[in-house]
Amino acid sequence: MAVAADFAPLMPLIRKILIFSYFTEGELNRMLGLCDLLRLQAGEKLFVQGDDSLAVYVLIQGQVDLSFRKASGTRVSVGAGSAGEVFGEAGVFMTVKRSADALVAVESTLLRITRRNMMAFIKQHPVGGNKLLMLMIYGLLSKLREANQMLSLENPGAIAVDSIDPLFQDFMNET
């Protein structure tokens, strides 16, 4: 685990990360005390598809490329994580294997929060824990919406996302 001095030069960047932005100073310090600070070089593997998924990662600075292998062996790029992004959330909420590879693209600094430490934080600090969970859920829902939008663009027959709200309103207003 990192010590407070390790985080001092990174605090302005950490404070800008959504899942930490609503923490009080005390909540943030307690959360950071439960994190591992990782400094990785380009080309290093953060995790590999099929690994046990026991932690969530927060990218403080740098870039991490995410991709997965299809059953055919073809590699598919999922995208690149940039500063402020959270990934690997399934490792906290589910007992699953990693669904993708994470390869460090450029020198990067990350936080790793294990499931055990996150649950300890939530139990010991319920107000901060609720903030953390709400913002993680918000992030997951944002990713889901983005994925749904991409899928609808790939399928020309799909309903445009902009048309769903009026469609729902029309349905609800009919008598």
N, C-alpha and C positions, 0 to 999 in steps of 0.2 A: 504494500500500500504506500501511496505517496504521502509525504508530510506536507504540512501547510506551506512551508517555504517553497516547495516544488510548484505550487499552484499560484503563488503571488504574481509572477510575471504574466500568467495566463488569465488572471481574473477579469480584465476588461473583455476578453474574448468569451470566457465562460458565461459572464453576466448577460451577453447578447443571445445566448442559446435559449430557445423557447422553453424547453422543459425546466430550465433553472431560473428563468427571468422573473418569476413571481415569488421565489423563495426569499425569506428574510435572510439577513446575513448569517444568523445562527443556523437556520435550516440548511443553507448552502454549505457552510463549513462542516456540518454534521454529515451531509450527503457526500461531500468530497472526501471526507475521512474514510468512507467506505468504498471508495473507487480506487482502481489501479490506474496509474498514469502511464500510458504507452507512448513511446517515441519510436517510430518505425521508419525505415528507409524504403525508397522506391524499390519495388520488386518483392518485398516481403509479403508473405501470406498472413493475413489476419485470421482467417478461418477457411475451411475447405468444405464444399458440399459433402454432406454425409457425416460431418463431425457432430458430436453431441452439442446441443445448443443450450448453454447454461448461463449466458450473459448477454447483455445489451451493450452496444457501443455508441459513444457520442463523439463525433468528429469535431475537435476543437479547431484544428487547422490542417490543411492539406487536401488530399483527394484519395478516395478508395473506390476502385472499380469493382462492380458487382456483376457476376455472370453465373450461368448454370449450364450444365451439360444435359442435353436431351438423351433419351435412351439410345438414340442412333449414334451418340458420341459428338454430335454437333454442339459447339459452344454458342450460347446466346447471351448477348450483353443485356443486362437488366438496367444498367445506367451507372452513373458515377455519383458517389456521395461526396458532398462538399461541406465546407465548414458549417457547423451548426446542425448538421443532420444526425438523426438517430437511426440506427439500423440494428437488426438482429433482435427485435422486440419479442419474437416468438419464443426466444430463449428464456424469457421471464414469465410468460403467460402459459406456455405449453411445454410438455415434455416431447420434443420433436428433434429430429436431426436437422442440421443446416440445409437449407434448400438452395444455397448458392455458394460460390467462392467469393471471397473478399480479398483483393490484391491491392496493396498500397501502390498508387500511381506516382506520387511524389512524396518527399519527406513529409510525414504526417504526425500529428499529436492527437491522441484519442484518450477517452476515459472508458474503462471497462467496468461495468457494474454487474456483479454476479446476482443471480436470482436470490441466493441466500442473503446477500447484503441488502438488496432492494427490499425484500420482505422484512428484514430486521428494521430498516429505516421506517417502513410503513407502519409497523407495529409500535415502534418506540416513539414515533413522531407523526401521529395521525393527521394533523393539519398539513404538514409538509408532504406527507405521503399522499394525501388526497389531491393536493396540487399536482404532484408528480404524475399520479395515475390519470387525472383529467387531461393533462397536457400530452401524455403518451397516447391516450385514446384519441384525442384530437388529431395528433400526428398520424395515427393509423388510419383514421377516417379520411384524412386528406389524401393519403397514399391510395386508399381504396377508390376514392372519387377520381383521382388522376388515372388509375388503371382502368376504371370504367369508361372514362372519356376516351382513352386510347383505344380501347376495344370497340367503342361505338364508331370511332373514326376509321378503324380497320374494316368494319363491316358497313358497306355503303347503305344497306337496307335498315340499319339501326336508327332508332329515333334519336334525334339530336338532343343533347342534354338540356339545351335552352328551352326545348318544347315541353319538358316534363312538368314544370310548375304550372303553366297555363292548362295543360291537359288535366292535371289533378284538380285544379280549381274549377274547370268546366265540369268535371265529373261530380264534384262535391256540390255544385250549385244547381245541378239538374234535379227537378222534382218529378 
